[in-house]
């Protein structure tokens, strides 16, 4: 059975479960799988880039934001802000002064930088991990389904068996899904390391 789009994924879940009475539930199972995949995957396909001018010390999180990958201020020289946990960031002595921001944190739906950017504003580039685009009838495929249909299928089956209170099968599917997630994250780390090594050799 092909697994190239939303309709085929729903059909595969029903087939693997050997159930024809879960048509209304299967989309919810896929949503739950997507939520977990968004929490656990951190691969380059999830990275989005936004750039604009910042005049204040905070700004609203982009839609679908999960985690900062990097925040760079595009002056001369460029300055990459260092992430600090909120409890550390807000007690730094210089975060309320003005200048080129050197620190960044995320708290209560906002990204904060410190020191506060010098007026009238500073250009910056935000790279962040974004949620996996949800599958639907209107959006029948995405990069993850194309790259790792097994992760989608096995996590959806795990959620299905939790719904059906079939714990042994749930753990079996969860184990296979965990393996898929580990492989995806591991492959991405190896690609990053390979790229860093190539840059070092050519420097």
C-alpha positions as CSV (number, residue, x, y, z in Angstrom):
1,X,0.0,0.0,0.0
2,X,1.3,3.4,-1.0
3,X,1.9,6.1,1.7
4,X,2.3,9.3,-0.2
5,X,-0.7,11.4,0.9
6,X,-3.2,12.0,3.7
7,X,-5.9,9.7,2.2
8,X,-3.4,6.8,1.8
9,X,-2.1,7.3,5.3
10,X,-5.7,7.1,6.8
11,X,-6.4,4.0,4.7
12,X,-3.1,2.4,5.9
13,X,-3.9,3.0,9.5
14,X,-7.3,1.4,9.2
15,X,-5.8,-1.5,7.3
16,X,-3.0,-2.2,9.8
17,X,-5.5,-2.0,12.6
18,X,-8.0,-4.2,10.7
19,X,-10.7,-1.8,11.7
20,X,-13.4,-0.2,9.6
21,X,-15.1,1.7,12.4
22,X,-12.5,4.4,13.2
23,X,-13.0,6.7,10.2
24,X,-14.0,9.7,12.4
25,X,-11.2,9.0,14.9
26,X,-8.2,8.4,12.5
27,X,-7.7,12.2,11.7
28,X,-7.4,12.8,15.5
29,X,-4.8,10.0,15.8
30,X,-2.8,11.6,13.0
31,X,-3.0,15.0,14.8
32,X,-1.7,13.4,18.0
33,X,1.2,11.8,16.1
34,X,2.1,15.2,14.5
35,X,2.1,16.8,17.9
36,X,4.5,14.3,19.3
37,X,6.7,14.4,16.2
38,X,6.9,18.2,16.5
39,X,8.0,17.8,20.1
40,X,10.7,15.2,19.4
41,X,12.1,15.9,16.0
42,X,14.7,18.5,15.4
43,X,15.8,18.3,11.8
44,X,16.8,20.9,9.2
45,X,13.5,20.5,7.3
46,X,11.8,22.1,10.4
47,X,13.9,25.2,10.3
48,X,12.3,28.5,9.1
49,X,14.0,31.8,8.6
50,X,12.6,35.3,9.2
51,X,14.4,38.6,8.9
52,X,13.2,42.1,9.7
53,X,14.0,45.2,11.7
54,X,13.7,45.1,15.4
55,X,13.2,48.4,17.4
56,X,12.1,47.0,20.7
57,X,13.4,44.5,23.2
58,X,10.8,41.8,22.5
59,X,8.6,40.5,19.7
60,X,5.8,37.9,19.3
61,X,6.7,34.3,18.5
62,X,6.2,33.4,14.8
63,X,3.3,31.0,14.0
64,X,4.2,27.4,14.7
65,X,7.3,28.3,16.7
66,X,8.9,25.5,18.7
67,X,12.4,26.5,19.5
68,X,15.1,29.0,18.6
69,X,17.9,27.6,16.3
70,X,19.8,30.9,16.2
71,X,19.2,34.7,16.3
72,X,21.8,36.9,14.5
73,X,22.0,40.6,14.3
74,X,23.0,41.7,10.9
75,X,25.4,44.6,11.6
76,X,29.1,44.8,11.0
77,X,30.2,42.6,12.5
78,X,27.3,40.2,12.8
79,X,26.5,39.2,16.3
80,X,24.9,35.9,17.2
81,X,22.8,36.2,20.4
82,X,23.4,33.7,23.1
83,X,20.3,31.9,24.5
84,X,19.7,32.1,28.2
85,X,16.9,30.6,30.3
86,X,14.4,33.2,31.3
87,X,15.4,33.0,35.0
88,X,18.9,33.9,34.0
89,X,18.2,36.4,31.2
90,X,16.0,38.7,33.3
91,X,18.6,39.2,36.0
92,X,21.4,40.1,33.7
93,X,22.6,43.6,34.5
94,X,22.8,44.9,30.9
95,X,19.6,43.5,29.3
96,X,17.7,46.8,29.9
97,X,20.4,49.0,28.5
98,X,20.6,49.8,24.8
99,X,23.1,48.5,22.3
100,X,23.6,45.4,20.1
101,X,21.7,42.5,21.7
102,X,23.9,39.7,22.9
103,X,21.4,37.5,24.7
104,X,18.0,36.1,23.8
105,X,15.3,34.1,25.7
106,X,11.7,33.0,25.2
107,X,9.0,33.6,27.8
108,X,5.2,33.9,27.8
109,X,4.8,33.9,24.0
110,X,7.5,36.5,23.4
111,X,11.2,36.5,22.3
112,X,13.2,38.9,24.4
113,X,16.6,40.3,23.5
114,X,19.1,42.2,25.5
115,X,20.5,44.8,25.5
116,X,17.6,46.5,23.9
117,X,18.3,47.3,20.2
118,X,19.6,50.8,19.5
119,X,17.0,53.1,17.9
120,X,15.7,53.3,15.2
121,X,16.1,49.5,15.0
122,X,18.4,46.7,14.0
123,X,18.1,44.1,11.2
124,X,18.2,40.5,12.4
125,X,17.7,37.0,11.2
126,X,15.8,34.5,13.3
127,X,16.2,30.8,12.5
128,X,13.7,28.6,14.4
129,X,12.2,25.2,14.5
130,X,8.6,25.2,13.4
131,X,5.8,22.7,13.9
132,X,5.4,20.0,11.3
133,X,2.7,21.1,8.8
134,X,-0.5,19.3,9.5
135,X,-1.9,16.9,7.0
136,X,-5.4,17.4,5.8
137,X,-7.6,16.9,2.8
138,X,-6.6,20.4,1.7
139,X,-2.9,19.8,2.4
140,X,-2.5,16.1,1.6
141,X,1.3,15.8,1.9
142,X,4.3,17.4,3.6
143,X,8.0,16.9,3.8
144,X,7.8,14.4,6.7
145,X,5.3,12.1,5.0
146,X,7.5,12.1,1.9
147,X,10.7,11.5,3.9
148,X,9.5,9.1,6.7
149,X,6.0,7.7,6.2
150,X,6.9,5.0,8.7
151,X,7.2,7.6,11.5
152,X,3.7,8.9,10.7
153,X,2.2,5.4,10.4
154,X,3.7,3.8,13.6
155,X,3.0,6.8,15.8
156,X,-0.6,7.0,14.6
157,X,-0.9,3.2,15.3
158,X,0.5,3.8,18.7
159,X,-2.1,6.5,19.4
160,X,-4.8,4.2,18.0
161,X,-3.9,1.4,20.4
162,X,-3.9,3.8,23.3
163,X,-7.4,4.8,22.2
164,X,-8.4,1.2,21.9
165,X,-6.7,0.4,25.3
166,X,-4.5,-2.2,23.7
167,X,-1.3,-1.6,25.7
168,X,0.9,-4.4,24.3
169,X,0.3,-3.3,20.7
170,X,0.6,0.3,21.7
171,X,4.1,-0.3,23.1
172,X,5.1,-2.3,20.0
173,X,4.1,0.5,17.6
174,X,5.6,3.2,19.9
175,X,9.0,1.3,19.9
176,X,9.0,1.3,16.1
177,X,8.0,5.0,16.0
178,X,10.8,5.8,18.5
179,X,13.3,4.1,16.2
180,X,12.2,6.2,13.3
181,X,12.5,9.4,15.2
182,X,15.9,8.5,16.5
183,X,17.1,7.7,13.0
184,X,15.8,11.0,11.6
185,X,17.5,13.0,14.4
186,X,20.7,11.0,14.1
187,X,20.9,11.4,10.4
188,X,20.4,15.2,10.7
189,X,23.2,15.4,13.4
190,X,25.6,13.5,11.1
191,X,24.8,15.8,8.2
192,X,25.5,18.8,10.4
193,X,28.7,17.4,11.7
194,X,29.8,16.5,8.1
195,X,29.1,20.1,7.0
196,X,31.0,21.5,9.9
197,X,34.0,19.3,9.1
198,X,34.0,20.3,5.4
199,X,33.9,24.0,6.4
200,X,36.8,23.5,8.8
201,X,38.9,21.8,6.1
202,X,38.3,24.5,3.5
203,X,38.9,27.4,6.0
